[in-house]
């Protein structure tokens, strides 16, 4: 009987550890996605600023 309880305890602990590993992996993936999202937004804003600031000057320079 005690062997059964020990086995159940081991299985429950394994499931708990596996669940924590999956949650940890999901957090790492979510963090990675968030970093790339922020990087993408900053890049778009920077390019938009450069195009609106230097675009007319470059158009005049290269159209002559």
PQR file of N, CA, C, O and H, with PARSE charges and radii, in Angstrom:
ATOM      1  N   UNK A   1       0.817  -1.201   0.000 -0.4000 1.5000
ATOM      2  CA  UNK A   1       0.000   0.000   0.000 -0.0000 2.0000
ATOM      3  C   UNK A   1       0.856   1.258   0.000  0.5500 1.7000
ATOM      4  O   UNK A   1       0.558   2.211  -0.720 -0.5500 1.4000
ATOM      5  N   UNK A   2       1.927   1.268   0.809 -0.4000 1.5000
ATOM      6  CA  UNK A   2       2.734   2.477   0.876 -0.0000 2.0000
ATOM      7  C   UNK A   2       3.468   2.709  -0.441  0.5500 1.7000
ATOM      8  O   UNK A   2       3.766   3.851  -0.791 -0.5500 1.4000
ATOM      9  H   UNK A   2       2.169   0.494   1.394  0.4000 1.0000
ATOM     10  N   UNK A   3       3.759   1.646  -1.167 -0.4000 1.5000
ATOM     11  CA  UNK A   3       4.421   1.774  -2.466 -0.0000 2.0000
ATOM     12  C   UNK A   3       3.503   2.507  -3.444  0.5500 1.7000
ATOM     13  O   UNK A   3       3.957   3.332  -4.236 -0.5500 1.4000
ATOM     14  H   UNK A   3       3.517   0.718  -0.883  0.4000 1.0000
ATOM     15  N   UNK A   4       2.226   2.201  -3.380 -0.4000 1.5000
ATOM     16  CA  UNK A   4       1.237   2.872  -4.239 -0.0000 2.0000
ATOM     17  C   UNK A   4       1.180   4.366  -3.942  0.5500 1.7000
ATOM     18  O   UNK A   4       1.153   5.187  -4.859 -0.5500 1.4000
ATOM     19  H   UNK A   4       1.857   1.530  -2.736  0.4000 1.0000
ATOM     20  N   UNK A   5       1.161   4.709  -2.672 -0.4000 1.5000
ATOM     21  CA  UNK A   5       1.112   6.126  -2.290 -0.0000 2.0000
ATOM     22  C   UNK A   5       2.385   6.853  -2.704  0.5500 1.7000
ATOM     23  O   UNK A   5       2.344   8.005  -3.136 -0.5500 1.4000
ATOM     24  H   UNK A   5       1.183   4.042  -1.928  0.4000 1.0000
ATOM     25  N   UNK A   6       3.520   6.161  -2.565 -0.4000 1.5000
ATOM     26  CA  UNK A   6       4.787   6.772  -2.993 -0.0000 2.0000
ATOM     27  C   UNK A   6       4.786   7.002  -4.501  0.5500 1.7000
ATOM     28  O   UNK A   6       5.222   8.049  -4.978 -0.5500 1.4000
ATOM     29  H   UNK A   6       3.553   5.226  -2.214  0.4000 1.0000
ATOM     30  N   UNK A   7       4.286   6.003  -5.253 -0.4000 1.5000
ATOM     31  CA  UNK A   7       4.217   6.146  -6.708 -0.0000 2.0000
ATOM     32  C   UNK A   7       3.295   7.293  -7.100  0.5500 1.7000
ATOM     33  O   UNK A   7       3.616   8.072  -7.998 -0.5500 1.4000
ATOM     34  H   UNK A   7       3.932   5.152  -4.866  0.4000 1.0000
ATOM     35  N   UNK A   8       2.149   7.398  -6.429 -0.4000 1.5000
ATOM     36  CA  UNK A   8       1.216   8.498  -6.716 -0.0000 2.0000
ATOM     37  C   UNK A   8       1.860   9.845  -6.404  0.5500 1.7000
ATOM     38  O   UNK A   8       1.681  10.816  -7.140 -0.5500 1.4000
ATOM     39  H   UNK A   8       1.889   6.765  -5.700  0.4000 1.0000
ATOM     40  N   UNK A   9       2.609   9.892  -5.306 -0.4000 1.5000
ATOM     41  CA  UNK A   9       3.300  11.127  -4.944 -0.0000 2.0000
ATOM     42  C   UNK A   9       4.350  11.501  -5.978  0.5500 1.7000
ATOM     43  O   UNK A   9       4.502  12.674  -6.319 -0.5500 1.4000
ATOM     44  H   UNK A   9       2.754   9.103  -4.708  0.4000 1.0000
ATOM     45  N   UNK A  10       5.080  10.495  -6.481 -0.4000 1.5000
ATOM     46  CA  UNK A  10       6.090  10.755  -7.516 -0.0000 2.0000
ATOM     47  C   UNK A  10       5.440  11.240  -8.806  0.5500 1.7000
ATOM     48  O   UNK A  10       5.938  12.164  -9.448 -0.5500 1.4000
ATOM     49  H   UNK A  10       4.957   9.542  -6.204  0.4000 1.0000
ATOM     50  N   UNK A  11       4.336  10.622  -9.180 -0.4000 1.5000
ATOM     51  CA  UNK A  11       3.630  11.027 -10.398 -0.0000 2.0000
ATOM     52  C   UNK A  11       3.099  12.449 -10.256  0.5500 1.7000
ATOM     53  O   UNK A  11       3.223  13.263 -11.171 -0.5500 1.4000
ATOM     54  H   UNK A  11       3.931   9.871  -8.658  0.4000 1.0000
ATOM     55  N   UNK A  12       2.506  12.739  -9.099 -0.4000 1.5000
ATOM     56  CA  UNK A  12       1.975  14.083  -8.864 -0.0000 2.0000
ATOM     57  C   UNK A  12       3.097  15.124  -8.908  0.5500 1.7000
ATOM     58  O   UNK A  12       2.923  16.210  -9.462 -0.5500 1.4000
ATOM     59  H   UNK A  12       2.405  12.078  -8.356  0.4000 1.0000
ATOM     60  N   UNK A  13       4.235  14.788  -8.325 -0.4000 1.5000
ATOM     61  CA  UNK A  13       5.375  15.709  -8.329 -0.0000 2.0000
ATOM     62  C   UNK A  13       5.903  15.883  -9.746  0.5500 1.7000
ATOM     63  O   UNK A  13       6.266  16.995 -10.132 -0.5500 1.4000
ATOM     64  H   UNK A  13       4.376  13.907  -7.875  0.4000 1.0000
ATOM     65  N   UNK A  14       5.954  14.813 -10.527 -0.4000 1.5000
ATOM     66  CA  UNK A  14       6.423  14.900 -11.912 -0.0000 2.0000
ATOM     67  C   UNK A  14       5.511  15.789 -12.741  0.5500 1.7000
ATOM     68  O   UNK A  14       5.983  16.606 -13.532 -0.5500 1.4000
ATOM     69  H   UNK A  14       5.659  13.910 -10.214  0.4000 1.0000
ATOM     70  N   UNK A  15       4.206  15.632 -12.561 -0.4000 1.5000
ATOM     71  CA  UNK A  15       3.245  16.451 -13.287 -0.0000 2.0000
ATOM     72  C   UNK A  15       3.402  17.914 -12.887  0.5500 1.7000
ATOM     73  O   UNK A  15       3.343  18.801 -13.738 -0.5500 1.4000
ATOM     74  H   UNK A  15       3.823  14.969 -11.918  0.4000 1.0000
ATOM     75  N   UNK A  16       3.598  18.166 -11.609 -0.4000 1.5000
ATOM     76  CA  UNK A  16       3.768  19.534 -11.122 -0.0000 2.0000
ATOM     77  C   UNK A  16       5.040  20.160 -11.701  0.5500 1.7000
ATOM     78  O   UNK A  16       5.022  21.314 -12.130 -0.5500 1.4000
ATOM     79  H   UNK A  16       3.646  17.445 -10.917  0.4000 1.0000
ATOM     80  N   UNK A  17       6.144  19.401 -11.714 -0.4000 1.5000
ATOM     81  CA  UNK A  17       7.409  19.913 -12.267 -0.0000 2.0000
ATOM     82  C   UNK A  17       7.265  20.166 -13.757  0.5500 1.7000
ATOM     83  O   UNK A  17       7.718  21.197 -14.254 -0.5500 1.4000
ATOM     84  H   UNK A  17       6.158  18.464 -11.365  0.4000 1.0000
ATOM     85  N   UNK A  18       6.641  19.239 -14.476 -0.4000 1.5000
ATOM     86  CA  UNK A  18       6.434  19.407 -15.913 -0.0000 2.0000
ATOM     87  C   UNK A  18       5.574  20.639 -16.190  0.5500 1.7000
ATOM     88  O   UNK A  18       5.867  21.411 -17.102 -0.5500 1.4000
ATOM     89  H   UNK A  18       6.274  18.402 -14.072  0.4000 1.0000
ATOM     90  N   UNK A  19       4.525  20.819 -15.410 -0.4000 1.5000
ATOM     91  CA  UNK A  19       3.678  21.998 -15.562 -0.0000 2.0000
ATOM     92  C   UNK A  19       4.446  23.283 -15.332  0.5500 1.7000
ATOM     93  O   UNK A  19       4.275  24.250 -16.074 -0.5500 1.4000
ATOM     94  H   UNK A  19       4.287  20.192 -14.669  0.4000 1.0000
ATOM     95  N   UNK A  20       5.292  23.305 -14.309 -0.4000 1.5000
ATOM     96  CA  UNK A  20       6.113  24.492 -14.042 -0.0000 2.0000
ATOM     97  C   UNK A  20       7.106  24.746 -15.163  0.5500 1.7000
ATOM     98  O   UNK A  20       7.361  25.899 -15.512 -0.5500 1.4000
ATOM     99  H   UNK A  20       5.431  22.519 -13.706  0.4000 1.0000
ATOM    100  N   UNK A  21       7.670  23.690 -15.732 -0.4000 1.5000
ATOM    101  CA  UNK A  21       8.601  23.845 -16.856 -0.0000 2.0000
ATOM    102  C   UNK A  21       7.876  24.433 -18.061  0.5500 1.7000
ATOM    103  O   UNK A  21       8.404  25.320 -18.731 -0.5500 1.4000
ATOM    104  H   UNK A  21       7.463  22.753 -15.449  0.4000 1.0000
ATOM    105  N   UNK A  22       6.681  23.951 -18.337 -0.4000 1.5000
ATOM    106  CA  UNK A  22       5.918  24.470 -19.478 -0.0000 2.0000
ATOM    107  C   UNK A  22       5.536  25.937 -19.261  0.5500 1.7000
ATOM    108  O   UNK A  22       5.589  26.738 -20.194 -0.5500 1.4000
ATOM    109  H   UNK A  22       6.251  23.230 -17.793  0.4000 1.0000
ATOM    110  N   UNK A  23       5.158  26.282 -18.046 -0.4000 1.5000
ATOM    111  CA  UNK A  23       4.823  27.674 -17.732 -0.0000 2.0000
ATOM    112  C   UNK A  23       6.069  28.549 -17.883  0.5500 1.7000
ATOM    113  O   UNK A  23       5.992  29.652 -18.423 -0.5500 1.4000
ATOM    114  H   UNK A  23       5.115  25.632 -17.287  0.4000 1.0000
ATOM    115  N   UNK A  24       7.204  28.064 -17.413 -0.4000 1.5000
ATOM    116  CA  UNK A  24       8.451  28.812 -17.549 -0.0000 2.0000
ATOM    117  C   UNK A  24       8.832  29.001 -19.005  0.5500 1.7000
ATOM    118  O   UNK A  24       9.278  30.080 -19.396 -0.5500 1.4000
ATOM    119  H   UNK A  24       7.267  27.167 -16.975  0.4000 1.0000
ATOM    120  N   UNK A  25       8.659  27.954 -19.818 -0.4000 1.5000
ATOM    121  CA  UNK A  25       8.960  28.054 -21.246 -0.0000 2.0000
ATOM    122  C   UNK A  25       8.037  29.048 -21.925  0.5500 1.7000
ATOM    123  O   UNK A  25       8.475  29.827 -22.771 -0.5500 1.4000
ATOM    124  H   UNK A  25       8.297  27.078 -19.500  0.4000 1.0000
ATOM    125  N   UNK A  26       6.752  29.027 -21.560 -0.4000 1.5000
ATOM    126  CA  UNK A  26       5.791  29.965 -22.139 -0.0000 2.0000
ATOM    127  C   UNK A  26       6.166  31.399 -21.774  0.5500 1.7000
ATOM    128  O   UNK A  26       6.026  32.302 -22.599 -0.5500 1.4000
ATOM    129  H   UNK A  26       6.396  28.394 -20.873  0.4000 1.0000
ATOM    130  N   UNK A  27       6.639  31.618 -20.555 -0.4000 1.5000
ATOM    131  CA  UNK A  27       7.042  32.961 -20.149 -0.0000 2.0000
ATOM    132  C   UNK A  27       8.249  33.426 -20.948  0.5500 1.7000
ATOM    133  O   UNK A  27       8.325  34.595 -21.326 -0.5500 1.4000
ATOM    134  H   UNK A  27       6.753  30.885 -19.885  0.4000 1.0000
ATOM    135  N   UNK A  28       9.194  32.528 -21.212 -0.4000 1.5000
ATOM    136  CA  UNK A  28      10.372  32.881 -22.003 -0.0000 2.0000
ATOM    137  C   UNK A  28       9.957  33.234 -23.425  0.5500 1.7000
ATOM    138  O   UNK A  28      10.447  34.212 -23.990 -0.5500 1.4000
ATOM    139  H   UNK A  28       9.132  31.579 -20.905  0.4000 1.0000
ATOM    140  N   UNK A  29       9.062  32.448 -24.003 -0.4000 1.5000
ATOM    141  CA  UNK A  29       8.584  32.716 -25.364 -0.0000 2.0000
ATOM    142  C   UNK A  29       7.834  34.038 -25.399  0.5500 1.7000
ATOM    143  O   UNK A  29       8.044  34.840 -26.309 -0.5500 1.4000
ATOM    144  H   UNK A  29       8.665  31.653 -23.543  0.4000 1.0000
ATOM    145  N   UNK A  30       6.960  34.282 -24.424 -0.4000 1.5000
ATOM    146  CA  UNK A  30       6.218  35.534 -24.381 -0.0000 2.0000
ATOM    147  C   UNK A  30       7.159  36.729 -24.227  0.5500 1.7000
ATOM    148  O   UNK A  30       6.947  37.775 -24.841 -0.5500 1.4000
ATOM    149  H   UNK A  30       6.789  33.630 -23.684  0.4000 1.0000
ATOM    150  N   UNK A  31       8.197  36.571 -23.406 -0.4000 1.5000
ATOM    151  CA  UNK A  31       9.176  37.644 -23.217 -0.0000 2.0000
ATOM    152  C   UNK A  31       9.921  37.908 -24.525  0.5500 1.7000
ATOM    153  O   UNK A  31      10.156  39.062 -24.884 -0.5500 1.4000
ATOM    154  H   UNK A  31       8.369  35.722 -22.907  0.4000 1.0000
ATOM    155  N   UNK A  32      10.291  36.849 -25.232 -0.4000 1.5000
ATOM    156  CA  UNK A  32      10.979  36.971 -26.512 -0.0000 2.0000
ATOM    157  C   UNK A  32      10.092  37.693 -27.524  0.5500 1.7000
ATOM    158  O   UNK A  32      10.556  38.581 -28.238 -0.5500 1.4000
ATOM    159  H   UNK A  32      10.101  35.912 -24.941  0.4000 1.0000
ATOM    160  N   UNK A  33       8.820  37.311 -27.585 -0.4000 1.5000
ATOM    161  CA  UNK A  33       7.887  37.966 -28.512 -0.0000 2.0000
ATOM    162  C   UNK A  33       7.731  39.442 -28.158  0.5500 1.7000
ATOM    163  O   UNK A  33       7.688  40.291 -29.048 -0.5500 1.4000
ATOM    164  H   UNK A  33       8.443  36.589 -27.005  0.4000 1.0000
ATOM    165  N   UNK A  34       7.646  39.750 -26.881 -0.4000 1.5000
ATOM    166  CA  UNK A  34       7.467  41.138 -26.453 -0.0000 2.0000
ATOM    167  C   UNK A  34       8.684  41.973 -26.834  0.5500 1.7000
ATOM    168  O   UNK A  34       8.540  43.113 -27.277 -0.5500 1.4000
ATOM    169  H   UNK A  34       7.681  39.060 -26.158  0.4000 1.0000
ATOM    170  N   UNK A  35       9.878  41.418 -26.666 -0.4000 1.5000
ATOM    171  CA  UNK A  35      11.096  42.156 -27.041 -0.0000 2.0000
ATOM    172  C   UNK A  35      11.105  42.456 -28.529  0.5500 1.7000
ATOM    173  O   UNK A  35      11.449  43.569 -28.927 -0.5500 1.4000
ATOM    174  H   UNK A  35       9.996  40.493 -26.306  0.4000 1.0000
ATOM    175  N   UNK A  36      10.733  41.487 -29.361 -0.4000 1.5000
ATOM    176  CA  UNK A  36      10.714  41.714 -30.796 -0.0000 2.0000
ATOM    177  C   UNK A  36       9.610  42.683 -31.191  0.5500 1.7000
ATOM    178  O   UNK A  36       9.780  43.468 -32.124 -0.5500 1.4000
ATOM    179  H   UNK A  36      10.453  40.584 -29.037  0.4000 1.0000
ATOM    180  N   UNK A  37       8.488  42.636 -30.495 -0.4000 1.5000
ATOM    181  CA  UNK A  37       7.405  43.575 -30.766 -0.0000 2.0000
ATOM    182  C   UNK A  37       7.853  45.001 -30.467  0.5500 1.7000
ATOM    183  O   UNK A  37       7.626  45.906 -31.270 -0.5500 1.4000
ATOM    184  H   UNK A  37       8.351  41.998 -29.737  0.4000 1.0000
ATOM    185  N   UNK A  38       8.485  45.201 -29.324 -0.4000 1.5000
ATOM    186  CA  UNK A  38       8.978  46.533 -28.954 -0.0000 2.0000
ATOM    187  C   UNK A  38      10.046  46.988 -29.946  0.5500 1.7000
ATOM    188  O   UNK A  38      10.042  48.142 -30.374 -0.5500 1.4000
ATOM    189  H   UNK A  38       8.670  44.465 -28.672  0.4000 1.0000
ATOM    190  N   UNK A  39      10.958  46.090 -30.315 -0.4000 1.5000
ATOM    191  CA  UNK A  39      11.995  46.423 -31.294 -0.0000 2.0000
ATOM    192  C   UNK A  39      11.363  46.829 -32.626  0.5500 1.7000
ATOM    193  O   UNK A  39      11.806  47.792 -33.251 -0.5500 1.4000
ATOM    194  H   UNK A  39      10.961  45.153 -29.967  0.4000 1.0000
ATOM    195  N   UNK A  40      10.341  46.108 -33.059 -0.4000 1.5000
ATOM    196  CA  UNK A  40       9.664  46.422 -34.312 -0.0000 2.0000
ATOM    197  C   UNK A  40       8.987  47.782 -34.275  0.5500 1.7000
ATOM    198  O   UNK A  40       9.076  48.550 -35.233 -0.5500 1.4000
ATOM    199  H   UNK A  40       9.981  45.326 -32.550  0.4000 1.0000
ATOM    200  N   UNK A  41       8.318  48.078 -33.186 -0.4000 1.5000
ATOM    201  CA  UNK A  41       7.634  49.370 -33.055 -0.0000 2.0000
ATOM    202  C   UNK A  41       8.650  50.510 -33.057  0.5500 1.7000
ATOM    203  O   UNK A  41       8.441  51.524 -33.723 -0.5500 1.4000
ATOM    204  H   UNK A  41       8.246  47.455 -32.408  0.4000 1.0000
ATOM    205  N   UNK A  42       9.740  50.352 -32.321 -0.4000 1.5000
ATOM    206  CA  UNK A  42      10.776  51.394 -32.283 -0.0000 2.0000
ATOM    207  C   UNK A  42      11.387  51.578 -33.674  0.5500 1.7000
ATOM    208  O   UNK A  42      11.644  52.708 -34.090 -0.5500 1.4000
ATOM    209  H   UNK A  42       9.910  49.528 -31.780  0.4000 1.0000
ATOM    210  N   UNK A  43      11.617  50.493 -34.386 -0.4000 1.5000
ATOM    211  CA  UNK A  43      12.181  50.575 -35.735 -0.0000 2.0000
ATOM    212  C   UNK A  43      11.238  51.305 -36.682  0.5500 1.7000
ATOM    213  O   UNK A  43      11.679  52.146 -37.466 -0.5500 1.4000
ATOM    214  H   UNK A  43      11.408  49.576 -34.048  0.4000 1.0000
ATOM    215  N   UNK A  44       9.955  50.996 -36.618 -0.4000 1.5000
ATOM    216  CA  UNK A  44       8.976  51.660 -37.483 -0.0000 2.0000
ATOM    217  C   UNK A  44       8.912  53.149 -37.180  0.5500 1.7000
ATOM    218  O   UNK A  44       8.870  53.967 -38.099 -0.5500 1.4000
ATOM    219  H   UNK A  44       9.598  50.314 -35.981  0.4000 1.0000
ATOM    220  N   UNK A  45       8.903  53.503 -35.918 -0.4000 1.5000
ATOM    221  CA  UNK A  45       8.866  54.913 -35.532 -0.0000 2.0000
ATOM    222  C   UNK A  45      10.130  55.627 -36.008  0.5500 1.7000
ATOM    223  O   UNK A  45      10.052  56.740 -36.528 -0.5500 1.4000
ATOM    224  H   UNK A  45       8.937  52.839 -35.172  0.4000 1.0000
ATOM    225  N   UNK A  46      11.283  55.001 -35.837 -0.4000 1.5000
ATOM    226  CA  UNK A  46      12.545  55.626 -36.254 -0.0000 2.0000
ATOM    227  C   UNK A  46      12.593  55.808 -37.770  0.5500 1.7000
ATOM    228  O   UNK A  46      13.012  56.861 -38.251 -0.5500 1.4000
ATOM    229  H   UNK A  46      11.346  54.096 -35.415  0.4000 1.0000
ATOM    230  N   UNK A  47      12.173  54.807 -38.518 -0.4000 1.5000
ATOM    231  CA  UNK A  47      12.161  54.934 -39.982 -0.0000 2.0000
ATOM    232  C   UNK A  47      11.174  55.996 -40.438  0.5500 1.7000
ATOM    233  O   UNK A  47      11.463  56.770 -41.350 -0.5500 1.4000
ATOM    234  H   UNK A  47      11.832  53.952 -38.128  0.4000 1.0000
ATOM    235  N   UNK A  48      10.015  56.034 -39.805 -0.4000 1.5000
ATOM    236  CA  UNK A  48       9.026  57.060 -40.161 -0.0000 2.0000
ATOM    237  C   UNK A  48       9.587  58.456 -39.901  0.5500 1.7000
ATOM    238  O   UNK A  48       9.405  59.362 -40.715 -0.5500 1.4000
ATOM    239  H   UNK A  48       9.781  55.405 -39.063  0.4000 1.0000
ATOM    240  N   UNK A  49      10.257  58.627 -38.786 -0.4000 1.5000
ATOM    241  CA  UNK A  49      10.860  59.923 -38.457 -0.0000 2.0000
ATOM    242  C   UNK A  49      11.919  60.294 -39.500  0.5500 1.7000
ATOM    243  O   UNK A  49      11.956  61.426 -39.980 -0.5500 1.4000
ATOM    244  H   UNK A  49      10.404  57.891 -38.125  0.4000 1.0000
ATOM    245  N   UNK A  50      12.774  59.337 -39.841 -0.4000 1.5000
ATOM    246  CA  UNK A  50      13.823  59.614 -40.831 -0.0000 2.0000
ATOM    247  C   UNK A  50      13.227  59.972 -42.182  0.5500 1.7000
ATOM    248  O   UNK A  50      13.697  60.908 -42.831 -0.5500 1.4000
ATOM    249  H   UNK A  50      12.744  58.416 -39.451  0.4000 1.0000
ATOM    250  N   UNK A  51      12.206  59.251 -42.620 -0.4000 1.5000
ATOM    251  CA  UNK A  51      11.606  59.530 -43.922 -0.0000 2.0000
ATOM    252  C   UNK A  51      10.910  60.878 -43.945  0.5500 1.7000
ATOM    253  O   UNK A  51      11.001  61.607 -44.934 -0.5500 1.4000
ATOM    254  H   UNK A  51      11.825  58.491 -42.093  0.4000 1.0000
ATOM    255  N   UNK A  52      10.219  61.218 -42.871 -0.4000 1.5000
ATOM    256  CA  UNK A  52       9.520  62.500 -42.871 -0.0000 2.0000
ATOM    257  C   UNK A  52      10.482  63.666 -42.685  0.5500 1.7000
ATOM    258  O   UNK A  52      10.229  64.764 -43.181 -0.5500 1.4000
ATOM    259  H   UNK A  52      10.145  60.626 -42.068  0.4000 1.0000
ATOM    260  N   UNK A  53      11.584  63.438 -41.973 -0.4000 1.5000
ATOM    261  CA  UNK A  53      12.545  64.516 -41.740 -0.0000 2.0000
ATOM    262  C   UNK A  53      13.461  64.725 -42.941  0.5500 1.7000
ATOM    263  O   UNK A  53      13.634  65.852 -43.405 -0.5500 1.4000
ATOM    264  H   UNK A  53      11.790  62.547 -41.570  0.4000 1.0000
ATOM    265  N   UNK A  54      14.044  63.644 -43.440 -0.4000 1.5000
ATOM    266  CA  UNK A  54      15.045  63.758 -44.498 -0.0000 2.0000
ATOM    267  C   UNK A  54      14.497  63.459 -45.890  0.5500 1.7000
ATOM    268  O   UNK A  54      15.197  63.666 -46.881 -0.5500 1.4000
ATOM    269  H   UNK A  54      13.903  62.729 -43.062  0.4000 1.0000
ATOM    270  N   UNK A  55      13.285  62.985 -45.979 -0.4000 1.5000
ATOM    271  CA  UNK A  55      12.706  62.635 -47.269 -0.0000 2.0000
ATOM    272  C   UNK A  55      12.664  63.794 -48.256  0.5500 1.7000
ATOM    273  O   UNK A  55      13.166  63.658 -49.372 -0.5500 1.4000
ATOM    274  H   UNK A  55      12.717  62.817 -45.174  0.4000 1.0000
ATOM    275  N   UNK A  56      12.079  64.937 -47.877 -0.4000 1.5000
ATOM    276  CA  UNK A  56      12.025  66.060 -48.829 -0.0000 2.0000
ATOM    277  C   UNK A  56      13.409  66.535 -49.269  0.5500 1.7000
ATOM    278  O   UNK A  56      13.603  66.857 -50.441 -0.5500 1.4000
ATOM    279  H   UNK A  56      11.672  65.047 -46.970  0.4000 1.0000
ATOM    280  N   UNK A  57      14.359  66.582 -48.361 -0.4000 1.5000
ATOM    281  CA  UNK A  57      15.721  67.013 -48.704 -0.0000 2.0000
ATOM    282  C   UNK A  57      16.350  66.036 -49.690  0.5500 1.7000
ATOM    283  O   UNK A  57      16.974  66.444 -50.670 -0.5500 1.4000
ATOM    284  H   UNK A  57      14.201  66.320 -47.409  0.4000 1.0000
ATOM    285  N   UNK A  58      16.182  64.740 -49.423 -0.4000 1.5000
ATOM    286  CA  UNK A  58      16.748  63.735 -50.328 -0.0000 2.0000
ATOM    287  C   UNK A  58      16.071  63.771 -51.685  0.5500 1.7000
ATOM    288  O   UNK A  58      16.728  63.574 -52.707 -0.5500 1.4000
ATOM    289  H   UNK A  58      15.675  64.408 -48.627  0.4000 1.0000
ATOM    290  N   UNK A  59      14.772  64.018 -51.713 -0.4000 1.5000
ATOM    291  CA  UNK A  59      14.048  64.104 -53.001 -0.0000 2.0000
ATOM    292  C   UNK A  59      14.581  65.259 -53.814  0.5500 1.7000
ATOM    293  O   UNK A  59      14.787  65.116 -55.019 -0.5500 1.4000
ATOM    294  H   UNK A  59      14.238  64.178 -50.883  0.4000 1.0000
ATOM    295  N   UNK A  60      14.810  66.403 -53.192 -0.4000 1.5000
ATOM    296  CA  UNK A  60      15.346  67.553 -53.902 -0.0000 2.0000
ATOM    297  C   UNK A  60      16.761  67.284 -54.392  0.5500 1.7000
ATOM    298  O   UNK A  60      17.121  67.647 -55.512 -0.5500 1.4000
ATOM    299  H   UNK A  60      14.643  66.519 -52.213  0.4000 1.0000
ATOM    300  N   UNK A  61      17.552  66.650 -53.552 -0.4000 1.5000
ATOM    301  CA  UNK A  61      18.950  66.375 -53.891 -0.0000 2.0000
ATOM    302  C   UNK A  61      19.054  65.434 -55.085  0.5500 1.7000
ATOM    303  O   UNK A  61      19.819  65.691 -56.014 -0.5500 1.4000
ATOM    304  H   UNK A  61      17.259  66.355 -52.643  0.4000 1.0000
ATOM    305  N   UNK A  62      18.292  64.352 -55.065 -0.4000 1.5000
ATOM    306  CA  UNK A  62      18.435  63.338 -56.114 -0.0000 2.0000
ATOM    307  C   UNK A  62      17.579  63.617 -57.345  0.5500 1.7000
ATOM    308  O   UNK A  62      17.767  62.963 -58.371 -0.5500 1.4000
ATOM    309  H   UNK A  62      17.670  64.143 -54.310  0.4000 1.0000
ATOM    310  N   UNK A  63      16.649  64.562 -57.278 -0.4000 1.5000
ATOM    311  CA  UNK A  63      15.834  64.855 -58.447 -0.0000 2.0000
ATOM    312  C   UNK A  63      16.500  65.855 -59.374  0.5500 1.7000
ATOM    313  O   UNK A  63      16.024  66.055 -60.491 -0.5500 1.4000
ATOM    314  H   UNK A  63      16.496  65.094 -56.444  0.4000 1.0000
ATOM    315  N   UNK A  64      17.573  66.484 -58.954 -0.4000 1.5000
ATOM    316  CA  UNK A  64      18.250  67.489 -59.792 -0.0000 2.0000
ATOM    317  C   UNK A  64      19.188  66.843 -60.762  0.5500 1.7000
ATOM    318  O   UNK A  64      19.841  67.535 -61.544 -0.5500 1.4000
ATOM    319  H   UNK A  64      17.960  66.321 -58.046  0.4000 1.0000
TER
END
